[in-house]
């Protein structure tokens, strides 16, 4: 299943694919809600201090963004499959930029802050289209291409905290939203010129990989899809939720605010290597079993966090632990998009991936305030560390189960 033999397919690396991937990288790195969400950990203290909000109340913005993105995910995926990724992405990018600019007017009415992040969740979900474009452009090297696409998130995430910290220190948090909103809107003309003008999967992929696939209803009825989603959620959501509290966590362990920005940068830069390693491994060994050792290494990094401020207080120790944390967290995330495309094909990928991302987003959105409640209501950061550890252990077991089921599946 899945099109022509590899030997008869045209070379995948050509001007068309290079321009297409470059456009996707620019859009996701500089023109998506990724920039706005990356600012939240650094803006937590100044905004809550000014308006008297609690950290848990502030973090609910992430919940609204994730849940609204989740609810809209299946619909956005259907729009991508029907109208083409390019049109949907361009409209979404404009709205993300305008909404980010709107956050410069944030006041003590927290419901307006929540509303803005809810809109970011909806319009930011249009970035699902980038994954379908890349999946259609590549077949033999799809995992590596998706991994490179994941690298841009690491690059944006590593540079964004440093830029945000500089703007925040010099001009305040409102200026941060002004700069980010302007940057996002500036990518729109670039995307208009560079994004592929394909409107269907057949036009995107000359090899016909995009013309086959399992219908969404059938995919949703398979245990394979839900096992894959569950493995990603329990492994990633607690750690991503914890990242919203990394700055106050380090502050309580005796590190300065600048160290928080360095730790976030270290997490995201190391995610670059993690994503690339995962992509190479997936193309070479297309099995979910490669995620098992990554989850076990993730447990080691969580234990390292527990030691910070006790036996390890140096800047080098902080960066080392943060790097391992980011490497393992980013490495297994591309697995979902890759194996969804291989298990279920690209024909209805937008809808299937939209549902999967919706469930993952709900998981992340619920875990973020849950982690905050645990931290603030007695268990502290130790409780959060135990939840991350248990989640990684369960995730490893689920990926192990997926590996045993793979022999029964056809790959697209």
C-alpha positions in Angstrom: 0.0 0.0 0.0 1.1 3.6 -0.4 2.0 4.2 -4.0 4.8 3.4 -6.3 7.9 1.4 -5.4 10.7 3.6 -4.0 12.9 2.9 -7.0 10.4 4.5 -9.5 9.7 7.6 -7.4 11.4 10.9 -8.4 14.2 12.3 -6.2 12.6 13.9 -3.1 15.2 16.6 -2.7 14.5 19.2 -5.4 13.7 22.9 -5.6 9.9 22.3 -5.1 10.4 20.4 -1.8 13.2 22.7 -0.6 11.0 25.8 -1.1 8.0 24.0 0.4 9.8 22.9 3.5 11.5 26.3 4.0 8.1 28.0 3.9 6.8 25.6 6.5 9.8 26.2 8.7 9.4 30.0 8.5 5.7 29.8 9.1 5.9 27.5 12.1 9.0 29.2 13.6 8.1 32.9 13.1 4.4 33.0 12.1 2.6 30.7 14.6 1.2 30.8 18.1 4.5 29.0 19.1 6.0 32.4 19.8 3.2 33.7 21.9 3.0 30.5 24.0 6.8 30.6 24.5 6.5 33.9 26.2 4.1 32.7 29.0 6.7 31.2 31.4 8.7 34.5 31.3 5.7 36.7 31.6 4.1 34.8 34.5 5.8 36.8 37.3 5.5 40.4 35.8 1.8 40.0 34.8 0.7 38.2 38.0 2.5 40.8 40.1 0.9 43.7 38.3 -2.7 42.4 38.4 -2.6 40.3 41.5 -3.4 37.0 39.8 -2.2 33.7 41.2 0.1 31.5 39.1 -2.6 28.9 38.8 -5.1 31.5 37.4 -2.5 32.7 35.0 -1.7 29.2 33.8 -5.4 28.7 33.0 -4.6 30.7 29.8 -2.7 27.7 28.6 -5.7 25.5 29.4 -8.0 27.7 27.4 -5.6 27.8 24.5 -5.1 24.0 24.5 -8.8 23.1 24.9 -10.0 25.6 22.3 -7.3 24.4 19.9 -8.4 20.8 20.7 -12.1 21.5 20.0 -11.3 23.2 16.7 -8.7 20.6 15.7 -10.9 18.2 13.9 -12.8 21.0 12.1 -9.5 22.7 11.1 -8.2 19.3 9.8 -11.4 18.9 7.7 -10.9 22.4 6.3 -7.3 21.6 5.4 -8.3 18.4 3.6 -11.1 20.2 1.7 -9.7 23.7 0.9 -6.0 23.0 1.0 -3.4 23.7 3.6 -2.1 26.9 2.1 -5.4 28.9 2.3 -6.1 27.7 5.9 -2.6 28.5 7.1 -2.6 32.0 5.6 -5.9 32.9 7.3 -4.8 31.4 10.6 -1.5 33.3 10.6 -3.2 36.6 10.1 -5.5 36.0 13.0 -2.7 34.7 15.3 -0.8 37.9 14.7 -3.7 40.2 15.3 -4.7 38.3 18.5 -1.1 38.5 19.8 -1.1 42.3 19.2 -4.4 42.4 21.1 -2.7 41.0 24.2 -0.9 44.4 24.5 -4.2 45.7 25.9 -4.4 43.1 28.7 -5.8 44.5 31.9 -7.0 43.3 35.3 -10.0 41.5 33.7 -8.5 38.1 33.4 -11.4 36.8 31.3 -10.1 38.9 28.4 -6.7 37.3 28.8 -8.4 33.9 28.6 -10.4 34.9 25.6 -7.3 36.0 23.7 -5.6 32.7 24.4 -8.7 30.8 23.4 -8.6 32.5 20.0 -4.9 31.7 19.8 -5.8 28.1 20.3 -8.3 28.1 17.5 -6.3 30.0 14.9 -3.0 28.5 15.9 -4.4 25.0 15.1 -4.2 25.9 11.4 -0.5 25.1 11.7 -1.7 21.4 11.3 -1.5 22.2 7.6 2.3 22.3 7.7 2.5 18.7 8.8 0.3 17.5 5.9 2.3 19.5 3.4 5.6 18.0 4.5 4.1 14.5 4.7 2.9 14.9 1.1 6.3 16.2 -0.2 8.3 13.2 1.3 7.8 9.5 1.4 11.2 7.7 1.8 12.5 10.4 4.1 9.3 11.5 5.7 10.5 10.9 9.3 13.6 13.0 8.8 11.6 15.7 7.1 9.1 15.8 10.0 12.0 15.8 12.4 13.6 18.8 10.7 10.3 20.5 10.9 10.3 19.8 14.6 13.8 21.3 14.8 12.4 24.7 13.9 10.3 24.6 17.0 13.4 24.0 19.0 15.2 26.9 17.2 12.3 29.3 17.8 12.0 28.1 21.3 15.7 28.6 22.1 15.9 32.1 20.6 12.5 33.3 21.7 13.1 33.2 25.5 16.3 35.2 25.1 14.6 37.8 22.8 11.6 38.0 25.1 13.8 38.4 28.2 15.7 41.3 26.5 12.5 43.1 25.4 10.9 42.4 28.8 13.8 43.9 30.7 14.1 46.9 28.5 10.5 47.8 27.7 8.1 45.6 29.8 5.7 42.8 29.0 3.3 44.8 26.7 6.2 45.5 24.4 6.9 41.7 24.2 3.4 41.1 22.8 3.9 44.0 20.3 7.1 42.6 19.0 5.8 39.1 18.7 2.5 40.1 17.0 4.5 42.2 14.5 6.8 39.3 13.7 4.0 36.9 13.1 2.2 39.3 10.7 5.5 39.9 8.8 5.6 36.3 7.8 2.2 36.4 5.9 3.6 37.8 2.6 6.5 35.3 2.8 4.1 32.4 3.2 1.9 33.7 0.4 4.8 33.5 -2.0 6.5 30.3 -0.9 3.8 27.9 0.3 2.8 25.2 -2.2 -0.3 26.1 -4.1 -1.6 22.6 -3.9 -5.3 22.2 -3.0 -5.5 18.4 -2.7 -3.3 15.5 -1.5 -2.9 14.3 -5.1 -1.4 17.7 -6.2 0.9 17.7 -3.2 2.4 14.3 -3.7 3.4 13.1 -7.2 4.2 9.6 -5.8 0.5 9.1 -5.0 1.2 8.6 -1.3 -1.4 11.2 -0.6 -4.1 9.4 -2.6 -4.5 6.5 -0.2 -5.5 6.2 3.4 -8.0 4.9 5.9 -11.2 6.9 6.4 -11.3 8.9 9.7 -14.2 6.9 11.1 -12.3 3.6 10.6 -9.1 5.1 12.1 -11.0 6.3 15.2 -12.3 2.8 15.8 -8.8 1.2 15.9 -7.0 0.6 19.2 -3.7 1.5 17.5 -4.6 5.2 17.1 -5.7 5.6 20.7 -2.7 3.7 22.1 -0.4 6.0 20.1 -2.2 9.1 21.4 -2.2 7.9 25.0 1.5 7.1 24.9 2.2 10.7 23.7 -0.1 12.3 26.2 1.1 10.6 29.4 4.7 11.0 28.4 4.6 14.6 27.2 1.7 16.4 29.0 3.1 16.4 32.5 6.5 17.6 31.3 5.0 20.3 29.1 2.7 21.4 32.0 5.7 21.6 34.3 7.6 23.9 31.8 5.0 26.6 32.6 6.5 26.6 36.2 10.2 26.2 35.3 11.1 29.8 36.2 9.4 29.9 39.7 10.7 26.3 40.3 14.3 27.4 39.6 13.8 30.6 41.7 12.8 28.4 44.6 16.0 26.4 44.1 18.2 29.4 44.3 18.7 30.2 40.7 18.4 33.8 39.3 15.7 34.8 36.7 18.3 34.8 33.9 19.0 31.1 34.6 15.3 30.4 33.9 15.7 31.8 30.4 18.9 29.8 29.9 17.2 26.6 31.1 14.3 27.1 28.6 16.8 27.8 25.8 18.8 24.6 26.8 15.6 22.5 26.7 14.6 23.7 23.3 18.2 23.6 21.7 18.6 20.0 23.0 15.2 19.3 21.5 16.8 20.0 18.1 19.2 17.1 18.5 16.5 14.9 20.0 14.1 15.5 17.1 16.8 14.8 14.5 17.9 11.6 16.2 14.3 10.4 16.3 13.8 11.2 12.6 16.9 9.2 11.6 15.9 6.3 13.8 12.3 6.2 12.5 13.3 6.1 8.8 15.9 3.4 9.6 13.7 1.5 12.1 10.0 2.4 11.6 8.8 1.0 14.9 7.3 2.6 18.0 9.8 0.6 20.1 12.4 3.3 19.5 10.5 5.5 22.0 11.0 3.2 24.9 14.6 4.0 25.7 13.8 7.7 25.1 11.2 7.6 27.8 13.6 5.9 30.2 16.2 8.6 29.6 13.4 11.1 30.3 13.0 9.6 33.7 16.7 10.2 34.4 16.3 13.8 33.4 13.3 14.2 35.8 15.4 12.7 38.6 18.1 15.3 37.7 15.6 18.1 38.2 14.8 16.7 41.7 18.5 17.1 42.6 18.8 20.8 41.5 19.3 23.0 44.5 20.3 20.0 46.7 23.5 18.4 45.4 23.6 20.3 42.1 23.4 24.1 42.2 25.9 25.1 39.5 24.9 26.7 36.2 26.6 23.8 34.3 24.5 21.3 36.2 21.3 23.2 35.4 22.1 23.3 31.7 23.0 19.6 31.6 19.8 18.5 33.3 17.7 20.9 31.1 19.4 19.6 28.0 18.6 15.9 28.7 15.0 16.9 29.7 14.6 18.7 26.3 16.3 16.0 24.3 14.0 13.3 25.4 10.8 15.4 25.5 11.2 16.6 21.9 12.6 13.3 20.5 9.4 11.3 21.0 6.9 14.0 20.0 7.4 13.6 16.2 6.5 9.9 16.5 2.8 10.7 16.6 2.6 12.6 13.2 5.0 10.1 11.6 3.2 6.9 12.7 -0.3 8.4 12.1 0.8 9.1 8.5 2.3 5.6 8.1 -0.5 3.6 9.8 -3.5 5.6 8.3 -2.2 7.3 5.1 -2.4 10.9 3.9 -5.7 11.1 2.1 -7.6 12.0 5.3 -4.5 12.9 7.4 -5.8 16.4 8.2 -8.9 15.1 10.0 -7.1 12.2 11.7 -4.2 14.3 12.8 -6.6 17.0 13.9 -8.4 14.6 16.3 -5.1 13.3 17.6 -3.7 16.8 18.3 -7.1 17.7 19.9 -6.8 14.9 22.4 -3.1 15.7 23.1 -3.9 19.4 23.5 -6.7 18.6 26.0 -4.3 16.5 28.0 -1.7 19.2 28.1 -4.3 21.8 28.9 -5.6 19.8 31.8 -2.2 18.8 33.2 -0.9 22.4 33.3 -3.3 23.7 36.0 -3.2 20.3 37.7 0.5 20.6 38.1 0.0 24.1 39.4 -2.6 22.9 41.9 -0.3 20.1 43.1 2.6 22.6 43.5 0.5 25.2 45.4 -1.6 22.8 47.6 0.9 20.9 49.7 2.8 18.4 47.5 5.0 21.0 46.0 7.4 20.4 43.1 8.2 16.9 44.5 4.6 15.9 43.7 5.0 17.2 40.1 8.3 15.3 39.7 6.6 12.0 40.7 3.7 12.6 38.3 6.2 13.2 35.4 8.1 10.0 36.4 4.9 7.9 36.5 3.8 9.3 33.1 7.1 8.4 31.5 7.0 4.9 32.8 3.4 4.4 31.6 4.3 5.9 28.2 7.2 3.5 27.8 4.8 0.5 28.4 2.3 1.8 25.9 5.0 2.3 23.2 6.2 -1.2 24.0 2.7 -2.5 23.4 2.5 -0.6 20.1 5.7 -2.2 18.9 4.2 -5.7 19.5 1.1 -4.8 17.4 3.0 -3.3 14.5 3.4 -6.6 12.7 -0.4 -6.7 12.1 -0.4 -3.3 10.3 0.2 -2.1 6.7 2.4 0.9 6.3 1.4 3.7 3.9 
